[in-house]
Every structure is written in structure tokens, then in C-alpha cells.
Amino acid sequence: MNNKWFLFLLSFIPVITFAQGELTTSYALIKRVIPKYSNNFIVEKLSDNTAKDVFEVESRNGKIILRGNNGVAIASALYDYLTEYCHCQVTWNGTNLNMPVKLPVIVHKIHKTTPYTYRYYLNYCTYNYSMSWWDWKRWEKEIDWMAMHGINMPLALTGQEYTWYKVYKEMGFTDKELSSFFCGPAYFSWFWMGNLDGWGGPLPLSWMTSHRDLQQKILQRERAMGMTPVLQSFTGHVPATFSNHFPGSKLKKTNWNNGFSDTYILDTKDPMFNEIGAKFLAAQTKLYGTDHLYSADTFNENEPPTDDPAYLSELSLRVYQAMSKYDPRATWVMQGWLFFSDRKFWKTPQIKALLQPVPDNHMIILDLATEIEPVWKRTEAYYGKPWIWNMLHNFGGNISMFGRIEEVAKGPAAALHYPTSGKMEGIGLTMEGIEQNPVLYELMTKNVWRDQQVDLDEWLKEYILNRYGSINPHAVKAWDILRRTVYNGKEIRDAAESIITGRPTFDSTTVWTKTHLNYARKDLIPAWDEMMAAIPACGNYDGFNYDLVDVSRQVVTNYAGILQQKWVKAYQEKNIADFKKYSNQYITLIADVDTLLATRKDFLLGPWLADARNCGATPQEKSLYERNARDLITLWGDENSPLHEYSCRQWSGLLNDFYKVRWQKFFNTATDALVADKNMDLDGFTKSIKAWEWQWVITEKAYPVNAKGSSIVVAERLYKKYRPLVDAD
């Protein structure tokens, strides 16, 4: 055979194999999502000249044909058919896959192209506030969700600690030295960003190797779906003992100012910066491959030592060179959080200086909280860099109904067509925690396959139909109220919390428990009325049951703030009888909410702790992981942590055993002070409760992992009890 002809034929082999792999992966996804109906679908590769992803759906000979230019497009075609024609829905909090007996026929072929090259997903923080204990089964489910919702650019950080272990071991560091460097599994996000060392450790090697293997599975599946994962690059974070091995190294000591010890950053001018950067990428590529996208955040909630633009330019260039010298195709993916969180430092000269040294086609900026504040508008669209419009939405994994629903419906398309939006090349989800407020995530991903604003009135009806099985008039009224109250996104940056999750106080708020609502408290109550009225028509649907519990929880825990005002007033007036009356009602309210939340697995403490323990191979590892899990959602750090309650959760088990007990101790101490006609020793109480909180963190106790009782029955009981009260006060 002619060699040129042989080479010509050979050049097609990877293409054919790649296409077949994607089709196989797509079929497998369909079988996982709708196994009973998978034979009704045919998957085909779509060849299209467009630079953007595209899919088609049509009927042929009684089958549904799904075509796409990659696995994500095909999965999106499936979800488009499920939502638009079968009126189904797949969310973290309620799934409706009640398929029609006879699948609907597509009369006219559907053809959709996304206007966005990139559809980004995840935040460093998501990896701990929600994903700390995920196994492959849970990851597989999430990757399916990602694909069906059009995600093609996921942040992929699992297993990074093993890469660092390999690099530093090869550089001569001992396991003992590294044991004080690696943090516990619940704190990787901040370790990866250089904010802390060691806390929650020591990290067992078994964790590193198991999550190395897990990352390889994650990446294999994401790439098989046609996604381009974002891995990490070196930004200078080194062990505290680095100077012992390299005495001449230029280290900078920095502190996150959140109660943790100093960390050490290698100066980018040090020759070893490039050397370690190359070692890291080499080790990472060997372990996990590369798609040439690298996340690097040089100053996450830490200010640089100087605002001199020349310094910032040189530093930025060297960070990029640490990637590009090893991988010439490297593209730096930068979180734009620093420009939002520290605007006093990051003014126009400083932002320009940081961005401009890197070639435009080798940098992508994540406008991390665009729905809160579009930083692109005050940076001339990041001075020519490609950038991505993101919804941040959730902070700390908190459980509260909140969101900027109007902005999510309109913002991406408005920015896309704005004359000065520059190189807006994508949209994304950058929440700190997931598995709450599913409406915001369904809505945000609705933008993926359209370039026009979403008509929220029509979309909410579609959402209700897919979630509740019908466009019930009471459900429609409920969501109209929710849209104008909890989801109006006004006045506050992120969701308000109930005072019940705060460290006990006579004040109306604590450090992280911000209780100011973005709506008048009573304006939400009619949504509860309408949800209760919708029970006969919608009560058999999983998503409705979740929403019923969530609305009930929100209304009742809002009322806790009114009860607090009553017992505070009674205390100030030294009215012991009223103080006992209202404080007892407050305690009962917490217990009632706990009972309500126990009816949904979404709101249980037990799975979080059980999943943590299941990651351990020995009793010691299980204890360590449970302590990590308990600590993150309560104190966050040690007894004196300024971040306590930042990641508070309204979860059954946590309410009864942690929040309720704290308040009981507070009320007992306050009652003793009233009886003795003395002022309560608040400083003494705070000191004692900190010690108690830490004992709770280091205690081991199993909690239920399965829901108990009927959400409808308990919600009806709470409605009968609290509905007259919440409107009267």
C-alpha cells in the first residue's frame, strides 16, 4: 500500500474511535437517567461547521433521535426533550421522571446552538461545602447532571493533594514535614488557594491515593462527555519548612486573618518558582492528563505586598510563564473574586497591571459574582480578556431561600448583546455550595442554549409543570410570591439566616448569622398558604414535597426572629414569666423545624457525617473525617474561630443537638441571672459555650441517614400550629 494513502487512512482512526467513545458514553448516560426508556432513543454524532456546540432532536420510525457534536450536546438534547416534551425534571432536590407511556413525537426537528464557547462549573469552595465526602457514585450522578445542563468546563480539583505529595517528596520533604502542610479533607479549598496549612489533619496517605484514583475516573468521564476540565497550576504555596531545604529561597509569610497560622508563598522572582511550577504540571499531567486550562489565584482574600502596577505586572507574567514554559498551550483561568471582594486595593491601574501581561488568548477571567455585581462593567470588560458571566448565589452552603431570579433570567443575554461587553465567551455557576434552591440552577442553565433573555412568567409555569406535574393555580400563585420575596435579590448580598443558627445573643444577629431579610417577613406567608392549598394536586411529586418543606421551614424560622424580640424584651423588663414563656416557645420551634426537616433526606445531618466516616479505612481515619465534617459546619476552625456559623446548615439533627442545646444553655444562664436579679455574664457564657461547641465537634455520634415521616403530614401540623402566630405578630 502507498505510504501516503496509509497515513491518510490512519489519520481518520482517532476521529472514528473518539466519536464511538462519545456515543457509547451518551448511551450509558441515557440508561442511567431513564433506564426503562433507553431503547426508545438513538444517539448520533452531529457534524456541524459551527464553532459552538450544537444539538438536534427529531423523531424517526418511532424513535427519538438525539444528535450532538459531543457528549455534552447529546446529553443536553436529552434533557431538552425530557423538559420540553415529557415535562420531566432532574434536580438535586426533587426529580420528576414520570415519563409518558408513549413518548411524544417531534413534529419539526429541533436545532439549537449555544452562543457560549464555555459553560463553567464549580468554585473552589464547592469542593468542601458540598463535595468533601463524595464517592464515585455521587460524582457520576453530578457529571450526568452537568452534561444534561450543558456544562463543558468544570473545575476539577479532586486529588490535587496527591500531586503535591509527589512533587514535594521528590524534592526531599519527609512525611513528617508534609503532615503539618496538608490539611484535613474538609479544608482543601483553602489549602489549594494558599490560605491555610495543616488544619484538620494530618491527612492520611490512603486519602491521597484513593482520591487520586477517584480523580482519574472523574476526568475520564468528563472528557468522554466532551468536557474540558480546568486543573490547577502553581501559585507559590509551599510548606513552612521550605527554607530548611532551600535556605536561599525568597519566601513571603502571609496570613488569611481568619484564625489560622501563617502560610508561606514562594516569591515569583525566585528561580525555583518556575522549577516547581514545571514539576507540578509534569506530575499532574502524568497523573491526570491536561486540557491546557489551569486555575491559578494568586491573592485569594490576601492583599499583595504592594499596589505598584509594575510589581503586579511582573508577578502576573511569571505566574503565567510557570504554566506556559511547561505547556505552551496553557490558558490561565482566573477567579475574579479579588476584584469584587477587595475593591479598595484593586483599582483600575492594579487590575490592568495584573491582566495585561498575559496574552489575551491565554487567559480567561471568571466574573465570579456577576449577578451580584458585574465587575466587567467597571473594568472595560476585563481590558480585552475573554471572560465568563457567573452566578455565585450561595455562600457557605447555607440553607435559605434566596436568589436574584430576575437578573439570572435577563443578565447573561443582556451582557452578551451589550455593545461594550467585549469578549464575553461563556456563562457559569460558581456557587460556594450546591444542593439547595434548585430553581436558580434550572433557570441559569436555561441560558445555555439561547441568546435571548428568559421570559420569567412563562418559564416559571414550565418549571412548575415539570416539577409538580401540572400548572396548578395555587402553585403558580405561590411562585409569584416567591419570585417577589425570597428570590427578589434586593438589599442583601447573600441569603439571610434565621437567628436560631446563630451563637446565642440578645442581639438580632451574630458575626455570620445575618438575619436582615430582603423582603417584609409577612409578605412570604401567603406563599405558604398557596403551597398548602396545592397539596391535593401536587403532593405526589418529589420536587413539590421538597419545596413544601423549604417554604414551611423558611416561614417558621423567620418567625423565630419575632419570638426572639419577645424574650429579649421580657429579659430587659425582668419579666421572668414572659421570658420563660417565649424562650420555651423558641426552643419548641427549633424542635418542630427539626421534625419537619427529618422528613427529607436533603435536610439531614446524618448523611454528611456518615459519608465522611465512610471515606475512612480505619477507626482513626473515620474519627478524623467525622471531626472535619462536624467542624466545618459549626465552628469552621478552633474554639475561637471568627468563621463560626459561616457554613451553618438548617439540618435535622444539627438543629436539635447543636443549635437547640446552645439556646437552652443560654436561656438557663439568663434565667438564673433574672432570678438572682443580676446581669447575665455574657462574656462568661460565650467562653463556656465555645468550649461546649468544641466538645460537640470532637464527639462521635451517628444520626439518621434516611428520612422519617411524611413531609405533607408534618407540614400540615406546623401550618395549623404556626399559621395563626406568624401573621398575628
Rosetta blueprint (number, residue, H / E / L):
1 M L
2 N L
3 N H
4 K H
5 W H
6 F H
7 L H
8 F H
9 L H
10 L H
11 S L
12 F L
13 I H
14 P H
15 V H
16 I H
17 T H
18 F H
19 A H
20 Q H
21 G H
22 E H
23 L H
24 T H
25 T H
26 S H
27 Y H
28 A H
29 L H
30 I H
31 K H
32 R H
33 V H
34 I L
35 P H
36 K H
37 Y H
38 S H
39 N H
40 N H
41 F E
42 I E
43 V E
44 E E
45 K E
46 L L
47 S L
48 D L
49 N L
50 T L
51 A L
52 K L
53 D L
54 V E
55 F E
56 E E
57 V E
58 E E
59 S E
60 R E
61 N L
62 G L
63 K E
64 I E
65 I E
66 L E
67 R E
68 G E
69 N L
70 N L
71 G H
72 V H
73 A H
74 I H
75 A H
76 S H
77 A H
78 L H
79 Y H
80 D H
81 Y H
82 L H
83 T H
84 E H
85 Y L
86 C L
87 H L
88 C L
89 Q E
90 V E
91 T L
92 W L
93 N L
94 G L
95 T E
96 N E
97 L L
98 N L
99 M L
100 P L
101 V L
102 K L
103 L L
104 P L
105 V L
106 I L
107 V L
108 H L
109 K L
110 I E
111 H E
112 K E
113 T E
114 T L
115 P L
116 Y L
117 T L
118 Y E
119 R E
120 Y E
121 Y E
122 L L
123 N L
124 Y L
125 C L
126 T H
127 Y H
128 N H
129 Y H
130 S L
131 M L
132 S L
133 W L
134 W L
135 D L
136 W H
137 K H
138 R H
139 W H
140 E H
141 K H
142 E H
143 I H
144 D H
145 W H
146 M H
147 A H
148 M H
149 H L
150 G L
151 I L
152 N L
153 M E
154 P E
155 L E
156 A L
157 L L
158 T L
159 G L
160 Q H
161 E H
162 Y H
163 T H
164 W H
165 Y H
166 K H
167 V H
168 Y H
169 K H
170 E H
171 M L
172 G L
173 F L
174 T L
175 D H
176 K H
177 E H
178 L H
179 S H
180 S L
181 F L
182 F L
183 C L
184 G L
185 P H
186 A H
187 Y H
188 F H
189 S H
190 W H
191 F H
192 W H
193 M L
194 G L
195 N L
196 L L
197 D L
198 G L
199 W L
200 G L
201 G L
202 P L
203 L L
204 P L
205 L H
206 S H
207 W H
208 M H
209 T H
210 S H
211 H H
212 R H
213 D H
214 L H
215 Q H
216 Q H
217 K H
218 I H
219 L H
220 Q H
221 R H
222 E H
223 R H
224 A H
225 M L
226 G L
227 M L
228 T L
229 P L
230 V E
231 L E
232 Q E
233 S L
234 F L
235 T L
236 G L
237 H E
238 V E
239 P L
240 A L
241 T L
242 F H
243 S H
244 N H
245 H H
246 F L
247 P L
248 G L
249 S L
250 K L
251 L E
252 K E
253 K E
254 T E
255 N L
256 W L
257 N L
258 N L
259 G L
260 F L
261 S L
262 D L
263 T E
264 Y E
265 I E
266 L E
267 D L
268 T L
269 K L
270 D L
271 P H
272 M H
273 F H
274 N H
275 E H
276 I H
277 G H
278 A H
279 K H
280 F H
281 L H
282 A H
283 A H
284 Q H
285 T H
286 K H
287 L H
288 Y H
289 G L
290 T L
291 D L
292 H L
293 L E
294 Y E
295 S E
296 A L
297 D L
298 T L
299 F L
300 N L
301 E L
302 N L
303 E L
304 P L
305 P L
306 T L
307 D L
308 D L
309 P H
310 A H
311 Y H
312 L H
313 S H
314 E H
315 L H
316 S H
317 L H
318 R H
319 V H
320 Y H
321 Q H
322 A H
323 M H
324 S H
325 K L
326 Y L
327 D L
328 P L
329 R L
330 A L
331 T E
332 W E
333 V E
334 M E
335 Q E
336 G L
337 W H
338 L H
339 F H
340 F H
341 S H
342 D L
343 R L
344 K L
345 F L
346 W L
347 K L
348 T H
349 P H
350 Q H
351 I H
352 K H
353 A H
354 L H
355 L H
356 Q L
357 P L
358 V L
359 P L
360 D H
361 N H
362 H H
363 M E
364 I E
365 I E
366 L E
367 D E
368 L L
369 A L
370 T L
371 E L
372 I L
373 E L
374 P L
375 V H
376 W H
377 K H
378 R H
379 T L
380 E H
381 A H
382 Y H
383 Y H
384 G L
385 K L
386 P L
387 W E
388 I E
389 W E
390 N E
391 M E
392 L L
393 H L
394 N L
395 F L
396 G L
397 G L
398 N L
399 I L
400 S L
401 M L
402 F L
403 G L
404 R E
405 I H
406 E H
407 E H
408 V H
409 A H
410 K H
411 G H
412 P H
413 A H
414 A H
415 A H
416 L H
417 H H
418 Y L
419 P L
420 T L
421 S L
422 G L
423 K L
424 M E
425 E E
426 G E
427 I E
428 G E
429 L E
430 T L
431 M L
432 E L
433 G L
434 I L
435 E L
436 Q L
437 N L
438 P H
439 V H
440 L H
441 Y H
442 E H
443 L H
444 M H
445 T H
446 K H
447 N L
448 V L
449 W L
450 R L
451 D L
452 Q L
453 Q L
454 V L
455 D L
456 L H
457 D H
458 E H
459 W H
460 L H
461 K H
462 E H
463 Y H
464 I H
465 L H
466 N H
467 R H
468 Y H
469 G L
470 S L
471 I L
472 N L
473 P H
474 H H
475 A H
476 V H
477 K H
478 A H
479 W H
480 D H
481 I H
482 L H
483 R H
484 R H
485 T L
486 V L
487 Y L
488 N E
489 G L
490 K L
491 E L
492 I L
493 R L
494 D L
495 A L
496 A L
497 E L
498 S L
499 I H
500 I H
501 T H
502 G L
503 R L
504 P L
505 T L
506 F L
507 D L
508 S L
509 T L
510 T L
511 V L
512 W L
513 T L
514 K L
515 T L
516 H L
517 L L
518 N L
519 Y L
520 A L
521 R H
522 K H
523 D H
524 L H
525 I H
526 P H
527 A H
528 W H
529 D H
530 E H
531 M H
532 M H
533 A H
534 A L
535 I H
536 P H
537 A H
538 C H
539 G L
540 N L
541 Y L
542 D H
543 G H
544 F H
545 N H
546 Y H
547 D H
548 L H
549 V H
550 D H
551 V H
552 S H
553 R H
554 Q H
555 V H
556 V H
557 T H
558 N H
559 Y H
560 A H
561 G H
562 I H
563 L H
564 Q H
565 Q H
566 K H
567 W H
568 V H
569 K H
570 A H
571 Y H
572 Q H
573 E L
574 K L
575 N L
576 I H
577 A H
578 D H
579 F H
580 K H
581 K H
582 Y H
583 S H
584 N H
585 Q H
586 Y H
587 I H
588 T H
589 L H
590 I H
591 A H
592 D H
593 V H
594 D H
595 T H
596 L H
597 L H
598 A L
599 T L
600 R L
601 K H
602 D H
603 F H
604 L E
605 L L
606 G H
607 P H
608 W H
609 L H
610 A H
611 D H
612 A H
613 R H
614 N H
615 C L
616 G L
617 A L
618 T L
619 P H
620 Q H
621 E H
622 K H
623 S H
624 L H
625 Y H
626 E H
627 R H
628 N H
629 A H
630 R H
631 D H
632 L H
633 I L
634 T L
635 L L
636 W L
637 G L
638 D L
639 E L
640 N L
641 S L
642 P L
643 L L
644 H L
645 E L
646 Y L
647 S L
648 C L
649 R L
650 Q L
651 W L
652 S E
653 G L
654 L H
655 L H
656 N H
657 D H
658 F H
659 Y H
660 K H
661 V H
662 R H
663 W H
664 Q H
665 K H
666 F H
667 F H
668 N H
669 T H
670 A H
671 T H
672 D H
673 A H
674 L H
675 V H
676 A L
677 D L
678 K L
679 N L
680 M L
681 D L
682 L H
683 D H
684 G H
685 F H
686 T H
687 K H
688 S H
689 I H
690 K H
691 A H
692 W H
693 E H
694 W H
695 Q H
696 W H
697 V H
698 I H
699 T L
700 E L
701 K L
702 A L
703 Y L
704 P L
705 V L
706 N L
707 A L
708 K L
709 G L
710 S L
711 S H
712 I H
713 V H
714 V H
715 A H
716 E H
717 R H
718 L H
719 Y H
720 K H
721 K H
722 Y H
723 R H
724 P H
725 L H
726 V H
727 D H
728 A H
729 D L
